[in-house]
Amino acid sequence: MNFNTLAKKDISWLSARNETPGIISTRIRLARNLKGVPFPGRAGTADLERCMDEIFNACEKIPYFRNSIKIKLNDCSDNQKRLFLERHLISHEHAVSSGSGGIIVDERETLSIMINEEDHMRLQYISGGLNLFESWDIIDTVDNELSRYLDYAYSDKLGYLTSCPTNTGTGMRASCQMHLAALGMINGVKSTMENVNRMGMVVRGLYGEGTKVMGNMLQISNQVTLGISEQHILDSLRRLVTKVRDRDDRVGRKILEDKYDVVKDIVSRAGGVLSNAHRISYGEALEMLSNLRFGAKMGIYGAQIGLLDNLMVRIQPAHIQEIYGRKMDHSEREIKRAEIIRQTIGTYINQGEKNV
């Protein structure tokens, strides 16, 4: 595939209109293993290659994967694997693995499969906004279709068998990626994370498990999969995510009401930095874009939120190197990152402010 084209391509579900801008995306992931084959952590290369071939062949028979791409990760460079990670198509563990792993991705990057990560299959569906039950209907249909051609490891007592006991049962991890800019302004993200953990859910960073919160963006997902139904997991997550979103909205309105000039200054300064910087780190850029995204949400700044969300993806290290077609050191990436930002949103920054 053409990785340069992929790095420049907007992600369709990020570009779509989002009625709940505080909730960036919904993702549902199903862990599945093939019956009679050792889990990836204990399987030999021949077993892993056979699993990959079986999964590739099964997907060719599923209409949902009709225009998908199939890639063996051993054929990719480290930077290309990192590109998939930055687009939320594979995990960090999958990106750094040297084993016989693969990936299948549909043309819209909504439906994908990680092959031979922790389990033989991690089937994933991702969409913009809060769409837990709609996403479940789609991924459940795809899973049922695949089960016609793949024999899953399943126990009548325990459910789907997985490498990690915390995934056994439904094998489902449902998550929502959120942007909590208002809570970030009052240093409320940490306390929110603590409250979510106490309620039996898990908070993860920008790239999932083992990564940190950046730009006031985090993921909230279920922790338990055994002994409860998929519908219960989805309903519990939806109620919790909605509460967190509503709190962030209330805080945002209060900040705007009490400190409008301060907020507008924060947003304007972010615009000033991004429109004039000729070198910028990813962390600083993400912080500034977080402020602009808050400004867009609150009606202070005129750019589309989908544009800002896609820009956050495109300025990541692997994307920059694929866009320019060469390996770069940290300093050169910072220069090219600033260049991409100026080219993308300079017009919005200079002309996009609105009066409230």
C-alpha positions as CSV (number, residue, x, y, z in Angstrom):
1,M,0.0,0.0,0.0
2,N,1.0,3.7,-0.4
3,F,1.9,4.8,3.1
4,N,2.5,8.4,2.0
5,T,-1.1,8.6,0.8
6,L,-2.4,7.0,4.0
7,A,-0.5,9.5,6.1
8,K,-2.1,12.4,4.2
9,K,-5.6,10.9,4.2
10,D,-8.3,12.2,6.6
11,I,-9.9,9.5,8.8
12,S,-13.5,9.3,7.7
13,W,-15.1,8.8,11.2
14,L,-13.1,11.9,12.5
15,S,-14.4,14.0,9.7
16,A,-18.0,13.1,10.1
17,R,-20.4,15.5,11.9
18,N,-20.3,14.9,15.6
19,E,-23.3,15.8,17.7
20,T,-21.3,15.2,20.9
21,P,-17.9,16.9,20.4
22,G,-16.8,16.0,23.9
23,I,-16.8,12.4,22.8
24,I,-14.4,11.9,19.9
25,S,-15.0,8.3,19.1
26,T,-16.6,5.0,20.1
27,R,-14.6,1.7,19.7
28,I,-15.7,-1.9,20.3
29,R,-13.1,-4.6,20.2
30,L,-13.7,-8.4,20.3
31,A,-11.0,-10.8,21.3
32,R,-11.2,-14.2,19.6
33,N,-8.9,-17.2,19.2
34,L,-9.0,-20.2,16.9
35,K,-9.9,-23.6,18.5
36,G,-7.1,-26.0,18.8
37,V,-4.2,-23.6,18.2
38,P,-1.9,-22.3,21.0
39,F,-2.5,-18.6,21.9
40,P,0.0,-16.2,20.3
41,G,2.3,-16.1,23.4
42,R,2.9,-19.8,23.1
43,A,2.4,-20.5,19.4
44,G,5.2,-21.2,17.0
45,T,5.7,-19.3,13.7
46,A,4.0,-22.0,11.6
47,D,0.8,-21.8,13.8
48,L,0.7,-18.0,13.7
49,E,1.2,-18.0,9.9
50,R,-1.6,-20.6,9.5
51,C,-3.9,-18.5,11.7
52,M,-3.2,-15.4,9.6
53,D,-3.9,-17.2,6.4
54,E,-7.2,-18.6,7.8
55,I,-8.3,-15.2,8.9
56,F,-7.3,-13.5,5.6
57,N,-9.3,-16.2,3.7
58,A,-12.3,-15.8,5.9
59,C,-12.4,-12.1,5.5
60,E,-12.5,-12.4,1.7
61,K,-15.9,-14.1,2.1
62,I,-17.3,-11.3,4.3
63,P,-19.0,-8.4,2.4
64,Y,-17.9,-5.9,5.1
65,F,-14.3,-6.6,4.2
66,R,-14.8,-6.5,0.4
67,N,-12.5,-3.5,-0.2
68,S,-10.2,-4.1,2.7
69,I,-6.4,-4.2,2.7
70,K,-4.5,-7.2,4.2
71,I,-1.0,-6.6,5.5
72,K,1.7,-8.7,7.2
73,L,3.4,-6.5,9.7
74,N,6.8,-8.2,9.0
75,D,6.6,-6.5,5.5
76,C,6.3,-3.1,7.1
77,S,9.0,-0.8,8.5
78,D,8.9,0.3,12.2
79,N,7.6,3.7,11.1
80,Q,4.8,2.2,9.0
81,K,3.7,0.1,11.9
82,R,3.8,3.2,14.1
83,L,1.6,4.9,11.5
84,F,-1.1,2.2,12.1
85,L,-0.8,2.8,15.8
86,E,-1.2,6.6,15.4
87,R,-4.4,5.9,13.4
88,H,-5.7,3.7,16.2
89,L,-5.7,0.6,14.0
90,I,-3.3,-1.5,16.1
91,S,-2.0,-1.5,19.7
92,H,1.4,-0.4,20.9
93,E,2.2,-4.1,21.6
94,H,1.3,-5.0,18.0
95,A,3.4,-2.2,16.7
96,V,6.6,-3.2,18.5
97,S,6.2,-7.0,18.1
98,S,8.6,-8.9,15.8
99,G,6.3,-11.9,15.5
100,S,4.0,-13.0,12.7
101,G,1.3,-10.4,13.0
102,G,-1.0,-8.9,10.5
103,I,-3.8,-6.4,10.0
104,I,-6.9,-6.1,7.9
105,V,-8.5,-2.7,7.4
106,D,-11.5,-1.7,5.5
107,E,-11.3,1.4,3.2
108,R,-13.0,3.7,5.7
109,E,-10.8,2.6,8.6
110,T,-13.8,1.8,10.7
111,L,-13.6,-2.0,10.7
112,S,-10.2,-3.7,11.3
113,I,-8.6,-6.9,12.7
114,M,-5.3,-7.2,14.5
115,I,-4.0,-10.7,13.9
116,N,-1.7,-12.5,16.3
117,E,-1.3,-9.7,18.9
118,E,-2.3,-11.0,22.3
119,D,-5.0,-13.1,20.8
120,H,-5.3,-14.6,17.3
121,M,-7.9,-11.9,16.5
122,R,-8.9,-8.5,17.8
123,L,-11.9,-7.5,15.7
124,Q,-12.5,-3.7,16.0
125,Y,-15.1,-1.3,14.9
126,I,-14.6,2.5,15.5
127,S,-16.9,5.4,14.8
128,G,-17.1,9.1,15.6
129,G,-19.1,10.4,18.6
130,L,-21.1,8.3,21.0
131,N,-22.4,5.3,19.0
132,L,-22.0,2.3,21.3
133,F,-25.1,0.3,20.4
134,E,-25.0,1.1,16.7
135,S,-21.3,0.0,16.7
136,W,-22.2,-3.2,18.6
137,D,-24.8,-4.1,16.0
138,I,-22.3,-3.9,13.2
139,I,-19.4,-5.7,14.9
140,D,-21.7,-8.4,16.2
141,T,-22.9,-9.0,12.7
142,V,-19.4,-9.2,11.3
143,D,-18.3,-11.5,14.2
144,N,-21.2,-13.9,13.4
145,E,-20.3,-13.9,9.8
146,L,-16.7,-14.7,10.5
147,S,-17.7,-17.5,12.9
148,R,-19.2,-19.3,9.9
149,Y,-15.7,-19.8,8.5
150,L,-13.6,-19.7,11.7
151,D,-13.9,-22.2,14.6
152,Y,-13.5,-20.0,17.8
153,A,-12.1,-21.3,21.1
154,Y,-15.2,-21.2,23.3
155,S,-16.4,-22.7,26.6
156,D,-20.0,-23.2,27.5
157,K,-19.1,-22.3,31.1
158,L,-16.7,-19.4,30.5
159,G,-17.5,-18.0,27.1
160,Y,-14.8,-16.9,24.6
161,L,-11.3,-18.1,25.7
162,T,-8.6,-15.4,25.6
163,S,-5.0,-15.0,26.4
164,C,-5.7,-12.6,29.2
165,P,-8.2,-13.7,31.8
166,T,-9.7,-10.2,32.1
167,N,-11.0,-10.6,28.5
168,T,-12.5,-14.1,29.0
169,G,-16.3,-14.2,28.7
170,T,-17.7,-11.8,26.1
171,G,-14.2,-10.9,24.9
172,M,-15.4,-7.4,24.5
173,R,-13.7,-4.1,25.3
174,A,-15.9,-1.1,24.6
175,S,-14.4,2.3,24.9
176,C,-15.0,6.0,24.2
177,Q,-12.2,8.5,23.6
178,M,-13.1,11.8,25.2
179,H,-11.8,15.4,25.1
180,L,-12.2,17.0,28.5
181,A,-10.8,20.5,27.9
182,A,-12.9,22.3,30.4
183,L,-12.0,19.9,33.2
184,G,-8.4,20.3,32.1
185,M,-8.6,24.1,32.7
186,I,-9.6,23.6,36.3
187,N,-7.2,20.6,36.9
188,G,-10.2,18.3,37.1
189,V,-9.0,15.5,34.8
190,K,-7.1,13.6,37.4
191,S,-10.0,13.5,39.9
192,T,-12.3,12.4,37.1
193,M,-10.0,9.5,36.2
194,E,-10.0,8.5,39.9
195,N,-13.8,8.6,40.0
196,V,-14.1,6.5,36.9
197,N,-11.8,3.9,38.2
198,R,-13.8,3.6,41.4
199,M,-16.9,3.0,39.3
200,G,-15.4,-0.2,37.8
201,M,-14.3,1.3,34.5
202,V,-10.7,1.9,33.2
203,V,-9.1,5.1,32.1
204,R,-6.3,4.9,29.5
205,G,-4.2,7.4,27.6
206,L,-4.4,8.5,24.0
207,Y,-3.1,5.2,22.5
208,G,-4.8,2.9,25.0
209,E,-3.3,0.7,27.6
210,G,0.0,1.8,29.0
211,T,0.0,5.2,27.5
212,K,-0.6,8.6,29.1
213,V,-3.3,11.3,28.8
214,M,-2.3,14.1,26.4
215,G,-4.1,17.2,25.3
216,N,-6.9,16.4,27.9
217,M,-7.8,13.3,25.8
218,L,-8.4,10.0,27.4
219,Q,-10.2,6.7,26.8
220,I,-12.8,5.2,29.2
221,S,-13.5,1.5,28.8
222,N,-15.1,-1.5,30.6
223,Q,-12.9,-3.6,32.9
224,V,-15.0,-6.7,33.4
225,T,-16.0,-9.1,30.6
226,L,-16.8,-12.3,32.5
227,G,-20.3,-13.0,33.9
228,I,-22.1,-10.0,32.3
229,S,-23.7,-9.5,28.9
230,E,-22.5,-7.2,26.1
231,Q,-25.7,-5.1,26.6
232,H,-24.9,-4.6,30.3
233,I,-21.4,-3.5,29.4
234,L,-22.6,-1.0,26.8
235,D,-25.3,0.4,28.9
236,S,-23.0,1.0,31.9
237,L,-20.3,2.6,29.7
238,R,-22.9,4.9,28.0
239,R,-24.3,6.1,31.3
240,L,-20.8,6.8,32.7
241,V,-19.4,8.5,29.6
242,T,-22.6,10.7,29.4
243,K,-22.1,11.8,33.0
244,V,-18.5,12.7,32.4
245,R,-19.3,14.6,29.2
246,D,-22.2,16.5,30.9
247,R,-19.9,17.5,33.7
248,D,-17.3,18.8,31.3
249,D,-20.0,20.7,29.4
250,R,-21.3,22.3,32.7
251,V,-17.8,23.3,33.7
252,G,-17.2,24.7,30.2
253,R,-20.3,26.9,30.3
254,K,-19.4,28.1,33.8
255,I,-15.9,29.0,32.8
256,L,-17.2,30.9,29.7
257,E,-19.8,32.7,31.8
258,D,-17.4,33.8,34.6
259,K,-14.1,34.2,32.7
260,Y,-15.0,34.8,29.0
261,D,-12.0,37.2,28.5
262,V,-9.6,34.7,30.0
263,V,-10.9,31.8,27.9
264,K,-10.8,33.9,24.7
265,D,-7.2,34.9,25.6
266,I,-6.3,31.2,26.0
267,V,-7.8,30.3,22.7
268,S,-6.3,33.3,20.9
269,R,-2.9,32.6,22.3
270,A,-3.1,29.0,21.1
271,G,-4.0,30.3,17.6
272,G,-1.1,32.8,17.8
273,V,1.4,30.1,18.7
274,L,0.2,27.7,16.0
275,S,0.1,30.3,13.3
276,N,3.6,31.6,13.9
277,A,5.6,28.7,15.3
278,H,8.3,27.4,13.0
279,R,9.2,24.6,15.4
280,I,6.9,22.8,17.8
281,S,6.8,19.6,19.8
282,Y,3.9,17.1,19.6
283,G,3.0,17.7,23.2
284,E,2.9,21.5,22.9
285,A,1.0,21.3,19.6
286,L,-1.6,18.9,21.1
287,E,-2.1,21.3,24.1
288,M,-2.6,24.2,21.8
289,L,-5.0,22.3,19.5
290,S,-6.9,21.1,22.6
291,N,-7.5,24.8,23.4
292,L,-8.6,25.6,19.9
293,R,-10.9,22.5,19.9
294,F,-12.5,23.9,23.1
295,G,-12.8,27.3,21.5
296,A,-14.6,25.7,18.5
297,K,-16.9,23.7,20.7
298,M,-17.8,26.8,22.7
299,G,-18.3,29.0,19.6
300,I,-15.2,31.2,20.1
301,Y,-13.2,29.7,17.2
302,G,-14.5,29.1,13.7
303,A,-12.7,25.9,12.5
304,Q,-14.5,22.6,12.2
305,I,-13.8,20.2,15.0
306,G,-13.2,17.4,12.5
307,L,-10.4,19.4,10.8
308,L,-8.7,19.9,14.2
309,D,-9.1,16.2,15.1
310,N,-7.6,15.0,11.8
311,L,-4.7,17.5,12.2
312,M,-3.9,16.0,15.6
313,V,-3.5,12.7,13.8
314,R,-1.4,14.1,10.9
315,I,1.2,15.8,13.1
316,Q,2.3,12.7,14.9
317,P,5.9,11.5,14.3
318,A,5.2,8.5,12.0
319,H,2.7,10.5,9.9
320,I,5.2,13.4,9.4
321,Q,8.0,11.0,8.2
322,E,5.6,9.2,5.8
323,I,4.3,12.5,4.5
324,Y,7.8,13.8,3.7
325,G,9.1,10.3,2.7
326,R,12.1,10.1,4.9
327,K,13.3,9.4,8.4
328,M,13.8,12.5,10.5
329,D,15.4,13.4,13.8
330,H,13.4,15.0,16.6
331,S,14.4,18.6,15.6
332,E,13.4,18.2,11.9
333,R,10.1,16.7,12.9
334,E,9.3,19.7,15.0
335,I,10.0,22.0,12.1
336,K,7.9,20.0,9.7
337,R,5.1,19.7,12.3
338,A,4.9,23.5,12.5
339,E,4.8,23.7,8.7
340,I,1.9,21.3,8.5
341,I,-0.1,23.2,11.1
342,R,0.5,26.6,9.5
343,Q,-0.6,25.2,6.1
344,T,-3.7,23.5,7.5
345,I,-5.3,26.0,9.8
346,G,-3.5,29.3,9.2
347,T,-6.6,30.7,7.4
348,Y,-8.9,29.7,10.3
349,I,-6.5,31.1,12.9
350,N,-6.3,34.5,11.2
351,Q,-10.0,34.8,10.2
352,G,-11.9,32.2,12.2
353,E,-12.6,33.9,15.5
354,K,-16.2,34.8,16.2
355,N,-17.9,36.9,18.7
356,V,-20.2,35.2,21.2
